[in-house]
Amino acid sequence: MLLDRVLDNLIRYGDVTLIDADGNTHRYGGRPFTDVPTEHRPGPVTMRLTDKALHRRLVTNPALAFGEGYMNGGIEIDQGTLRDTLNCLMFNMYRGDGHWLLDLQSRVNGGLRWVHQNNPVHVARKNVAHHYDLSGELYDLFLDVDRQYSCAYFPTGTESLDVAQEAKKRHIAAKLLLEPGMRVLDIGCGWGGMALYLAREFGVHVTGVTLSTEQLTVARRRANEEGLDAQVTFHLLDYRLVEDSFDRIVSVGMFEHVGASHYDEFFEKVRALLKPDGVALLHTIGRPDPPGGTNPWIRKYIFPGGYSPALSETMAAVERQGLIGCDVEMLRLHYALTLRHWSERFAANREKAKALYDERFCRMWEFYLLASEMAFRHESHMIFQIQLACHQEAVPLTRDYITEFEKRVPLRLQQAEDTARRKAAAAEGATEAPAKVKTPV
């Protein structure tokens, strides 16, 4: 079958067995993963197709068909795990020889990106609701304590998820050069974690905007519970409709939903809202290659209208709107680490997720988290943190201020974890201490 010929050409590394829907066995691979760290090397994989229609669909539209096949039970993993499977397949896809048919499909998908990413105000709200208006209980199953649904920051790579997310917020705060009393706009504020952190730790006033009713409800409740209502306000509002001026603007994990055809509109609005001496910080997923399209499965089931931008097209829009790129930092592999935490937490709470939704949803969500992790590991997707200003004098001449800031501002969760470990170690030592034996007189 054609699928066999495509896979034989595509899969050169690893040990992959496919049992097709007719019961025939096909084996692929053979080359070792010599340039992959041992802990990231996938083991042998055996996949079984239970739906004969996948023989054709995996050739004509593999990016969509594979995810749907797994969701619907048409693809079962008999040996290894879904992590092993996606790890091996995506390694081969992006480091192997490829296949002309897959290349053609990628070019067609990229050519249609202006249609897929058309996000006027009414469409943007619908797209956001598709993903972010899911049950809040679902996100509690795999996110950190602050519900940060974006890439964490791992200074050493060994931090817990909670500490790495706090480190992300601190890293961004350093680049914002905050002073007490400043007015800050948070575009795409999520459940309010960033806005509340900035207000609580640095005495600024924050306006957060979101298009998710679920997120708005949680954010407002959190502000009230923390007694920060006077410092932080949240609105159900598209950023394009904000009318005011701000000392600082921050946007974390929202730019992926803007769409390439709206980049000029986004940065034009940022410039209009930013005071002449202001600073803005954009934190977004980015691609290391030229502009392209969005994976069809991700676009259909996870982030409709979403797109990971190339740095080239992002900075071109920045330049056209007269903003200055003061600093650009690439966070490599930080999101792979973040997604690893998320997928492990989701797996540990899978039965709770199934009670909220169903088995098909769980298979969809675990596929989403694992496929995304492998995209950051093998496709070299990364995070761009872009610092913007209207004038060159808005930020210091060197980046030393970032390091100095982070030395001054403690990570409270890290301190709490260290204290808990010391207490646990002390308690264990006391328990295991040998009993004193009295010396006979």
NORDAVEN-V206930 format. One line per field, one symbol per residue. phi: phi as a letter, one per 30 degrees, with the letter a starting at -180 (. if undefined). burial: + if it has 24 or more other C-alpha atoms within 12 Angstrom, else -. A space follows every 50 residues. Layout:
phi->???
burial->???
This chain:
phi->.dedddddddcccibbcccddcidcbbbjkddddcceedcdddebbcbcc bdddedddcdaddcddddddecidbccdbibddeddeddddddcbddiad dddddddddddcddddcdbdeddedddddecdcdeddddddbdddchdca ddbcecjcddddddddddddddedddhdbejdcbccdidhdjeddddddd dbiccbccbbccdddedddddddddcicedcbbbbdadedcdbabbdbbb bbicddcdiedcdddddddedddddecdbbbccbdbcdcdeacceedddd ccbdidacdddddddddeddcidcddabcccdidddddddddddddddce ddddddbadddddddddeddddeddddcdieacccccbadbdddbddbde ddddddddcdcddddddddddddddddddddcddddcdded
burial->--++-+++-+++++++++++-----++++---+-------++++++++++ +--++--++-+++++++++++-+++++----+++++++++++++-+-++- -+--++--++--++-+++++---++-+++++++--+-++-++++-+++++ +++++---++++++++++++++++++++---+++++++++++++++++++ ++-+++++++++++++++++-++----+--++++++++++-+--++++++ +++++++++++++++++-++++++++++++++++++++--+++++++++- +++++++++++-+++-++--+-+++++++++++++++++++++-+++--+ --+------+++++++++++++++++++++++++++++++---++----- -+---+----+------------------------------
